[in-house]
Amino acid sequence: MGAGSNPAGGTFDILTVRISGRLFIWRKKMIQKELLKMPVSDLVPYENNPRVISPAAVDACAESIKQCSALDPIEVDENNVILSGHTRRLALMQLNVDMADVVRYTGLTEEQKQKYRLLANKTGEMTGWDFSKLERELLEVDFGDFDFDFDIPQDDDAGVSYIDSLMEDGFTKASEKKEFSVTFTFPVECEEEIKGYISENTKEPLEKAILNCIRGVMEDEDA
């Protein structure tokens, strides 16, 4: 198997097999990647983009572009339809930037494009923070006027005091439902202990303990 090309452009994987004197040739177009400059006005938003882009997200992206200059390239297909970078496009437009760094992919199937769009958005949600390293980084960096805030849990001798750090973005607002969810962040060394407790006792005792603790604090403050 080798690589080849044709006058119309594009590179192919070529597999040749000779059977009983007959030569059979299969070819599969390879995915090509090209880095280029492109007018922002030529970038085409994906019409079925499932991500909701808030004005705050665009403002934050625009601010990062102003402060850091460098920007991850916007990724597009052969028709200049965005694969990843809808927020970056809007931020560049807000800053009146005419040209964008772009990575153009050719050879992707429609299914591959859909999968990539979803995975590119989802993988970022699967990552977390090492708060001790994050705190050191923040102490060394001057963000100037950039409204950039991290809520870093404060550790103490108990080791599990992170339960007191209810990060604002961990709350899910209750609508008409009778329940809502809250996200807690714990030290990684407590993982086995916490998972073991939940496995043996379910989450209900923890829920009751937290609720009783909060109610007790509120009663003490009212007294």
Secondary structure, DSSP 8 states (H G I E B T S, - for coil): -EEEE-TTS-EEEEEEEEETTEEEEEEEE--EEEEEEEEGGG-B--TT------HHHHHHHHHHHHHH-----EEE-TT-BEEE-HHHHHHHHHTT--EEEEEEEES--HHHHHHHHHHHHHHHHT----HHHHHHHHHH---TT-----------TTS-GGGG---GGGB---SSSS---B-----GGGHHHHHHHHHHH-SHHHHHHHHHHHHHHHHHHH-
